[in-house]
Amino acid sequence: MYRFLLTPRWWGINLFVVLAIPFCVFMGTWQLGRFEDRVQSHEQAEKQPDPSTRAAKPLDELLPVDKVTSGRPAVATGTYADQFLVPGRTLDDRQGFYVLNMLRTDSGKALPVVRGWLPGSATGARVPAAPEGEVTVTGDLQASENSRSDGVNARGGLPGGQVGMISAATLVNLVPYDVYDAWVTLPEAEAGGTGGAMKPVPAAAPEGSGLDLKAFQNLGYTGEWFVFAGFVLFMWFRLVRREAEALRDIELGLVPEDPAAAPEGPAAPAPAPAPEDPVSPDRDAAGTPVR
């Protein structure tokens, strides 16, 4: 009854099922592994001491920024140069802006330094000037922001002197010198400004180190791939069952092999032609007597 599984049409169906199920299982297992990695990194981060409490190290020793060095105190020496305001930043549920200064180091590259946060609008705001001369700053190291970072304005169109993203790729187009692919935030902001004393901006956790929405997306994708694998197997069994039932009905004579064809049997005899009236010799075709 199941010899139909060896027909060319079913060979194609069987090949699709054989390839689709392992692929779905592999993708589901991969997504599950991504979720477990995020959980493990979150647990390890909770066991580690607060990065800001660890000993400060020179900036170059902590680069490039990763999950281990993010938040570590970094020391850099140089002179403050260009100043920018970063609008649309929230602190303690209040809208405000960051005060960002470029610290030019002896290497020629500049380190973006967030000196503090002030409430209100960045447009027309008066902020305290940066210290003059050579300074040594110690701030919590952060990776360059991207379009997925909180508070980032990637649309552009900001007034002069403002930036929407603290990123080397953005700042290098605004200043005539190289920029480190990192930035630091001062744990103790400087006093002054129209909004009062600038508040320090706390360092953010490194991206992908916690149980954020992306982690639970991986878990959701895991379930979807396993559901796909079960659906493929279910549809294959359903098609096999329907094909087997159709062949059984044909064998039992419940349905013809070709429903469109007429049922087989002896042909009905053709109707006999009506007999013609014989023409009498003494009469014409109309029946009139011939004289």
N, C-alpha and C positions, 0 to 999 in steps of 0.2 A: 504493500500500500504506500510505502514511503519511498518508492523508487523515484518519485518526482523530484526528490532532493538532489538527484544527480543530473537533472536536466540543465542545459546552459543558463536558463533564466534563474534557476535556484542557485547555481554556482555563483552568480554575481551577488545574490542576496546573502548567501553564506559567507562570501569573502568580506563583504561590508561588515557583517556582524562580528566576524573574527578579528577584524582590524579596529572596529569602533569601540568594542568593550575594553580591550587592554589600554587603548588611548585614553578613554574616560577615566579608568582606574588610575593610570599614571598621573594624569593632570590633577585628579582629586588628591592623590597622595602627595604630590608636589605642593599644592596649596595648603594641605594640612601641615607639611613640614615648615612652610613659611610661617604659619600661625604659631607652631611650637617654638620656632626660633625667636619670634617676638616675645613670647611668654618667657622664654629662658633669659633673653637679654633684659627683660623687665625685672625678673627676679634677681639677676646678678647686679643690676643697677641699684636695687634696694639694699642689697647686702654691702655694697661699696660705700665708703664714707663720702660725705658731701664733697664734690670736687673743689668747691670754694674754700674748704678748710685745709686743703693740702698745701704744701710749701710751693711758693711761687718759683717759676723757672723762666729763664730768658725766652723770648718769643720764638726765636728760631728753633729751639729745642722741642717745641710743642707742635710745630707744623709738620705736615698738614693736619687740619682739624679733623678728628674722628670721634667716635663715641667715647673713647677713653680720655682724650685731651679736652673735649668740649666741657666748658665750665671751669677748667683749671686756671688758677691765677697766672697770668703772663706779665713779664716785666719788659718794658721797652723804653728807650731813651731817645729823645729828639726834641724838635721844636714844632709848635703848633703852626699850621698854615691855614688852608681854606676851611671855612665853616659852612655847614649846611644844616637845614632843619628838616626833620622827617615827620610830616604831618600824619594825622589819623592813627595815633598810637594810644592805646588804652592802658591805664594804670589805676588800680583800685576802683574799677568801674567808672572812671572819669576819662573823658576825651582830652587829648593833649598832643604833644609832639616831643620828639627827641631833639636834643642839641648834639650835633655830630661834628667833630673836628678831626682834621687830618694831621696826624703826628708824623712829620718827616724824620726818619731815622738816618743814622750815619751811612747806611747802605744805599741811600737814595730813594728807597721805597717808602711809602707812607702807610701808616696803620690807622684805619678809622677808629675813632674813640668816641663812644657815647658818654658825654660828660654828665648827662642827667635828663630828666623829664620835666616839662612844665605844662600846666593845664591851659586850655583855651585853643585859639586858632593860631596857626603858625604864620599866617599872612599879617604882615605888619607888626609882628611881635618883637619886643626888645628883650634881648638875652644878654647875660653877662659875657664879657669878653674873655677869651681864653688867656691863661697865664703866658707871659712873654718870656723869652729866653729858653735855654735848655731845661727840660723837665724830664723826670723819670716817673712813668705811670705804671701802676699795677692794677690790672683789670681782669675780669673773668672772660676767658677766651670763648668766642662764638664763631660758628661757621657762617660763611656768606649766605644771605637770605636768597630765596628763590620765589617764584610766583605762587608756590603753595604755602609759604610762611604766613603766619598770622599777622594781620595788619598791613600787609604789603599792598601798595598801589602800583599795579603793573600797567595801568592804562596810560600813564604819562599825562602831559598837558599841565604840569605843575608850574607855578611861578618860578622865576629865577631865584636861586639860592635854596631850593627845596628839592628833595629826592624822595621817591616813594619806596625805594628798596636799598638796604645796606648791602651792597654787593660790589665786588671788585670789577665785575663786568660793566656795571653801571657807572661807578665813580671814575674809572679810568678814562671815560669819555668826557669828564668834566674838569679834570685837572691835568696839568702838563707833566706828570711824573707817574711812575709805576705805583701800584697799590697792592698791598698784601691781600691774599684771598682769605681774609679773616677779619674780625673786628673784636674789640673788647668793650665791656661796659664797666664803668668805675663803680665799685661797691659803696663808695662814699662820694656823693655828688657835691659839687661846689655850691656855695650860697649865692644868692642874688637873683636878679630877674624881676620882671613886672609881676609875675605870678607868685612871688615869694621864693623861698629856697628851692633849688632844683632837687628833685627826688631821684635817688639812684634807681636805675633800671635793673631788675633782677635778671640773672642769666636764665635762659630757657633751656629745657632739656633737649638733648640732641634728637634730631629727627629719626623716627623709627625705633626709639629705645623704650617705648612704653606701650601699654595696651590701648592704643588709640583706635579710631574708626577703621584704619587700614587693616589692623590685626583682625577685627571681626569681619571685615570684608573677605579676608582670606578664608576664614572659617565658613562663611556663607558660600563662597565659591567651591569649597570642598564638598559641601552637601549637594550643590547643583551638579557637579561632575558625577558623583555617585548615583544621583537620581537619573541622569542621562544614561548611564550604563545599565541601570535596571529597566529603563524605558525601552532601550534597544532590544534587550533580551525578551521583554514582555511582548513587544510587537512581533518578534521573530516567532515565538511560540504561537501567537495568535494567527499569523499567516499560515504556519504549518498546519495548525488544527483546521482552519477553514479549507485549505487545499485538500486535506485528507478526507474531510466530510463530503466535499464535492465529489471526489472520486468514489467514495463508498455509495453515494446516492446513484451515481451512474451505474455502478456494478449491480445494484439492486433494481435497476430499471425505473427508479422514481423520477428521473429526469433524463431526457435524451442527451447523447454526447454533444449534439449540436442543436440547441433549442430552436434555432432559426430554421432548421431543416424540417421538411414534412415527415410524418411517421411512415415507416416502411410498411409495405403490404402489397397484395395483388392489385393490379390496376383495374379500375372499374371498366366494364365493357362499354364501348361507344354505342350511342342509340342508333337503332336501325333506321334507314331512310324510309320515308312514307311511300307506299306503293303508288305507282302512277296508273291512272285509268286507261285501260286499253282502248284504242281507237277502232271502232267497228268499221269493216270494209265498206259498208253501204252508207256510211255517214262521214262527214268531214270532221275536222278537229273541234268545231263548235257544236257538233251533234246534230247538224242539219242534214236531213236525208239527201243523198246524192241521187239525182235522176239520170 
